[in-house]
């Protein structure tokens, strides 16, 4: 088996646990998301794997340098409560995720008869059409005006919008009344996703 990560140990010294996971993931996924909801394998604990806030995958502290291997792992990635796991028919193994497992790196707006649809592309080339089941979420941080945008990709996994995509999204925004309050947000897939109160936006741009 080839080297699992850029600068990682050679095949002779690669831990067999990782080899086994790669083999199982190759059999189960690799061509788009695997049907992990159909499997109930034993829980084999956690491994030293991490997805950094910038979307980089690490194994044993070393970046995984092969995009094909990252896509393979992502195909069997799921979420169980607050825990992220790689799940195959043979086992499930936990890993750490610093923020969201994916990044939304591009956005376009499709004009449909029923209204606009925002289409996002992730750093792993997932295409996500925003709407029911693929909703936008805006998390408010501690600092004033700190808003972190996310879009649901699949099975509890989100993509955080990069700064440039968020700026582009904000340019598409509009003000609508939500429960009697003027809110600034974006429309997609027949839904309106409020980012913040229009009054807060006015103060931020003043």
C-alpha positions in Angstrom: 0.0 0.0 0.0 1.2 3.5 -0.8 2.3 6.1 1.6 -0.8 7.4 3.5 0.3 10.9 4.0 2.8 13.4 2.8 5.9 12.9 4.9 4.2 10.1 6.8 6.0 6.8 7.7 6.8 4.3 4.9 4.5 1.4 4.3 6.8 -0.8 6.4 6.2 1.3 9.5 2.7 2.5 8.9 0.5 1.2 11.8 -1.6 -1.7 10.7 -4.7 0.0 12.2 -4.5 2.8 9.6 -3.8 0.2 6.8 -6.9 -1.7 7.9 -9.0 1.5 7.9 -7.8 2.5 4.4 -8.6 -1.0 3.1 -12.1 -1.0 4.7 -12.9 2.5 3.5 -11.7 1.6 0.0 -14.1 -1.3 -0.1 -17.0 0.6 1.4 -16.6 4.1 -0.1 -14.4 6.2 -2.3 -16.9 7.0 -5.0 -19.0 9.5 -3.2 -20.6 9.1 0.3 -20.9 5.6 1.5 -24.2 4.3 3.0 -22.8 4.5 6.6 -26.4 4.7 8.0 -26.8 1.0 7.1 -23.9 -0.2 9.1 -23.6 -1.0 12.9 -20.0 -1.9 13.4 -18.1 -2.2 16.7 -16.7 1.0 18.2 -12.9 0.8 18.2 -12.2 4.0 20.1 -10.4 7.0 18.7 -7.3 7.4 16.6 -4.8 10.2 16.2 -6.5 11.8 13.2 -7.7 15.4 13.1 -9.4 17.8 10.7 -8.0 21.3 11.3 -10.1 24.5 11.1 -8.6 25.2 7.6 -9.8 21.9 6.3 -6.4 20.1 6.4 -6.5 16.5 7.5 -3.8 15.2 9.8 -2.7 11.8 10.9 -0.3 11.4 13.8 0.5 15.2 13.5 1.4 15.0 9.8 -0.8 16.5 7.1 -2.3 13.9 4.8 -0.9 15.0 1.5 -2.9 12.8 -0.9 -6.3 14.4 -1.9 -7.5 11.0 -3.0 -6.9 9.6 0.5 -8.7 12.5 2.1 -11.7 12.0 -0.2 -11.7 8.3 0.7 -11.8 9.1 4.4 -14.5 11.8 3.9 -16.7 9.2 2.1 -17.1 7.3 5.3 -17.1 10.2 7.7 -20.3 10.7 9.8 -21.4 12.3 13.0 -22.9 10.6 16.1 -24.0 13.2 18.5 -21.1 15.5 19.2 -18.6 12.8 18.0 -17.2 12.5 14.5 -16.3 9.0 13.3 -15.0 7.1 10.3 -17.4 4.3 9.8 -17.1 1.1 7.7 -18.9 -2.2 7.9 -16.0 -3.5 10.0 -15.4 -0.7 12.6 -16.0 2.9 13.6 -13.1 5.1 14.8 -13.4 8.5 16.3 -11.4 11.5 15.1 -11.1 15.2 16.1 -12.6 18.0 14.2 -11.6 21.5 15.2 -14.5 23.4 13.5 -16.4 21.9 10.6 -15.1 18.9 8.5 -15.5 20.8 5.2 -15.0 24.3 3.8 -17.4 26.0 1.3 -14.9 27.5 -1.2 -17.3 28.7 -3.9 -20.9 29.8 -4.3 -23.2 30.5 -7.3 -26.8 31.5 -7.5 -29.2 29.6 -9.8 -32.3 31.5 -10.7 -35.2 28.9 -10.7 -38.9 29.4 -11.4 -39.6 28.9 -7.7 -36.9 31.3 -6.7 -33.1 31.4 -6.3 -31.0 28.5 -5.1 -27.5 29.0 -3.7 -25.1 26.3 -4.9 -21.9 25.7 -2.8 -18.8 23.8 -3.7 -16.7 22.4 -0.9 -13.0 21.9 -0.7 -13.6 18.2 -1.5 -15.8 19.1 -4.5 -19.1 18.2 -2.9 -21.9 20.2 -4.6 -24.5 21.4 -2.1 -27.8 23.1 -3.1 -28.9 25.2 -0.2 -32.5 24.5 0.9 -34.4 22.0 3.1 -32.0 19.4 4.3 -29.0 21.5 3.3 -29.7 24.6 5.4 -27.5 27.6 6.2 -26.6 28.3 9.8 -25.1 31.5 11.2 -23.4 31.0 14.5 -22.9 34.2 16.5 -19.5 34.6 18.2 -18.6 36.3 21.4 -17.3 39.5 19.7 -19.7 42.0 18.3 -20.4 41.3 14.6 -18.7 37.9 14.7 -20.9 35.7 12.6 -19.7 32.2 11.4 -21.6 30.8 8.5 -22.1 27.1 7.9 -24.1 25.0 5.3 -25.2 21.4 6.0 -23.6 19.0 3.6 -24.8 15.6 4.7 -25.5 13.4 7.8 -24.7 16.1 10.4 -21.6 17.3 8.6 -21.2 21.0 7.8 -19.0 23.1 5.7 -17.9 26.5 7.0 -18.0 29.2 4.4 -14.6 30.8 3.7 -14.3 34.5 4.3 -14.4 35.2 0.5 -17.5 33.1 0.0 -19.2 34.7 3.1 -18.5 38.2 1.6 -20.0 37.1 -1.7 -23.0 35.7 0.1 -23.5 38.9 2.0 -23.6 40.8 -1.3 -26.6 38.7 -2.2 -28.4 39.5 1.0 -31.7 41.3 1.5 -33.9 42.6 4.3 -37.1 40.7 5.2 -39.4 40.8 8.1 -39.1 37.7 10.4 -41.5 37.4 13.3 -42.0 41.2 13.2 -38.3 42.0 13.1 -36.4 43.3 10.0 -33.7 40.8 9.4 -30.8 40.8 6.9 -30.2 37.4 5.2 -30.3 35.4 2.0 -33.0 33.3 0.3 -32.4 29.9 -1.2 -34.5 26.9 -2.0 -37.7 28.5 -0.9 -36.4 29.5 2.5 -35.0 32.7 4.0 -31.9 32.4 6.2 -31.5 35.5 8.5 -27.9 36.4 9.4 -28.6 39.3 11.8 -31.0 42.0 12.6 -31.1 44.8 10.0 -30.5 47.3 12.8 -27.2 45.6 13.7 -26.1 45.6 10.1 -26.8 49.3 9.9 -24.7 49.9 13.0 -21.9 47.7 11.7 -21.7 49.6 8.4 -22.0 53.1 10.0 
